[in-house]
């Protein structure tokens, strides 16, 4: 364990940049995550971070639990940790790890395709649903919010470490998928619940989730094998994309 007290420490400067810039992880090849839940989720999936940093008050209360959690462990004054965080209430502990190498696309895997989603909360929520319902491959089309950005990590609540994540994928790359491509549409296609009742919903497929305002791009929608509607008897025009994703993924995961 090392005690670090200088705010000018080069690695602390790097962490501040990672915490404040959602794209910095791509440039630096490093990921910064804060909070007990995220850190425990990473460890539970076999991740050993390069560096763990604890505010002094947390370290004093739980030193023996975290001694061997990382290749290096630093303890910093509480006020110095607060300066690292982009949160209103700093979590007082965090991990720094090397950005995982993206895996090769598995043509036969149950997949979620993210088409230019902008909201980090939506992206993280979809990752949680994908992990919960067995869709382990996430393919993010170029223009989607950074999957390893701090806000997406927090919204994902640890789901990242059970998923195969690919970013900046092109429409041409999707041609490698051998599973049916399904896209939600407000006006066209059969209703999801009808497909389930008729046994016509494939349990292994690739669900396409589109931009919050524009939906799935026309170019990508032209490639889908099936357009699907979600019944909304209450009369709303559309659903939040993360809500729609949860409904679709659950339907696929539980269909016979």
Residue pairs with C-beta under 8 A, 6 or more apart in sequence:
1 59
1 63
1 67
1 73
1 74
1 75
2 72
2 73
2 74
2 75
3 74
3 75
3 76
4 12
4 53
4 74
4 75
4 76
4 80
5 76
5 77
5 80
6 12
7 80
7 83
11 51
11 96
12 76
12 80
12 84
14 28
14 30
14 96
15 32
15 53
15 84
15 94
15 96
16 83
16 84
17 24
17 28
18 24
18 25
18 28
18 30
18 31
18 32
18 96
18 150
19 32
19 34
19 84
19 85
19 86
19 150
20 86
22 120
22 145
22 146
22 149
22 150
22 151
23 146
23 149
25 31
25 32
25 99
25 146
25 148
25 149
26 99
26 146
26 148
28 99
29 98
29 99
30 50
30 96
30 97
30 98
30 99
31 96
31 97
31 98
31 99
31 100
31 148
31 153
32 94
32 95
32 96
32 150
33 39
33 42
33 94
33 95
33 97
33 150
33 153
34 85
34 87
34 90
34 91
34 93
34 94
34 150
34 154
35 91
35 93
35 94
35 154
36 91
36 93
37 157
37 158
38 95
38 153
38 154
38 157
38 158
39 49
39 52
39 69
39 93
39 94
39 95
40 158
41 157
41 158
41 161
42 49
42 95
42 97
42 158
42 161
43 69
44 158
44 161
45 158
45 161
45 162
47 95
47 97
47 161
48 69
48 70
48 71
49 69
49 70
49 71
49 95
49 96
49 97
50 70
50 71
50 72
50 96
50 97
50 98
51 70
51 71
51 72
51 73
51 74
51 95
51 96
51 97
52 66
52 69
52 70
52 72
52 73
52 74
52 93
52 94
52 95
52 96
53 73
53 74
53 75
53 76
53 81
53 84
53 93
53 94
53 95
53 96
54 66
54 73
54 74
54 75
54 76
54 81
54 92
54 93
55 75
55 76
55 77
55 78
55 81
55 82
55 90
55 92
55 93
56 75
56 76
56 77
56 78
57 78
57 92
58 92
58 93
59 66
59 75
66 73
66 93
67 73
69 95
70 95
76 84
78 92
81 90
81 92
81 94
82 90
84 90
84 94
85 91
85 94
86 150
99 148
100 165
102 165
102 166
102 167
103 164
103 166
105 137
105 139
105 166
105 169
105 173
105 176
105 177
106 137
106 164
107 176
107 177
107 178
107 179
108 178
108 179
108 204
109 136
109 137
109 164
109 179
109 204
110 134
110 135
110 136
110 137
110 179
110 203
110 204
110 205
110 206
110 252
111 135
111 137
111 138
111 139
111 177
111 179
111 205
111 206
111 207
112 126
112 130
112 135
112 137
112 138
112 139
112 206
112 207
112 209
112 245
112 249
113 139
113 140
113 141
113 174
113 181
113 206
113 207
113 208
113 209
113 220
114 123
114 126
114 138
114 139
114 140
114 141
114 144
114 209
115 141
115 144
115 208
115 209
115 210
115 211
115 216
115 217
115 220
116 141
116 142
116 143
116 144
116 210
116 211
116 214
116 217
117 123
117 126
117 140
117 144
117 145
117 209
117 210
117 211
117 212
117 241
118 144
118 145
118 211
118 212
119 145
119 212
120 145
120 146
120 149
120 151
120 152
120 155
121 151
121 155
121 242
122 155
122 212
122 240
122 241
122 242
123 140
123 144
123 145
123 147
123 152
123 155
123 156
124 151
124 152
124 153
124 154
124 155
124 156
124 157
124 159
125 155
125 156
125 242
125 245
125 246
126 209
126 241
126 242
126 245
126 246
127 138
127 147
127 152
127 155
127 156
127 159
127 160
127 163
128 155
128 156
128 157
128 159
129 135
129 242
129 245
129 246
129 249
129 250
130 136
130 138
130 159
130 163
130 245
130 249
131 159
131 162
131 163
132 159
132 249
133 249
133 250
133 252
133 253
134 253
135 207
135 249
135 252
135 253
136 162
136 163
136 164
137 163
137 164
137 166
138 147
138 163
138 164
138 165
138 166
139 166
139 169
139 173
139 174
139 206
140 147
140 165
140 166
140 167
140 168
140 169
141 168
141 169
141 170
141 171
141 220
142 167
142 168
142 169
142 170
144 167
145 151
145 152
146 152
146 167
147 160
147 165
147 167
148 160
148 165
153 160
171 219
171 220
171 223
174 181
174 206
174 220
174 223
175 223
177 206
179 202
179 204
179 205
179 206
180 202
180 205
180 206
180 225
180 226
181 205
181 206
181 208
181 223
181 224
181 225
181 226
182 202
182 205
182 206
182 207
182 208
182 224
182 225
182 226
182 227
182 228
182 248
183 207
183 208
183 210
183 216
183 220
183 221
183 224
183 226
183 227
183 228
184 207
184 208
184 209
184 210
184 216
184 227
184 228
184 229
184 230
184 244
184 248
185 215
185 216
185 221
185 227
185 228
185 229
186 215
186 229
186 237
186 238
187 229
188 227
188 229
189 226
189 227
189 228
189 229
190 200
190 226
190 228
190 229
191 228
191 229
191 230
191 231
192 201
192 228
192 229
192 230
192 231
192 247
192 248
192 251
193 231
193 251
195 201
195 228
195 251
195 255
196 251
196 255
199 255
199 256
201 251
201 252
201 255
202 252
202 255
203 252
203 253
203 255
203 256
204 252
205 252
207 245
207 248
207 249
207 252
208 216
208 220
208 221
208 224
209 216
209 241
209 244
209 245
210 216
210 217
210 220
210 241
211 217
212 240
212 241
215 221
216 224
221 227
228 248
230 239
230 244
230 247
230 248
232 239
239 247
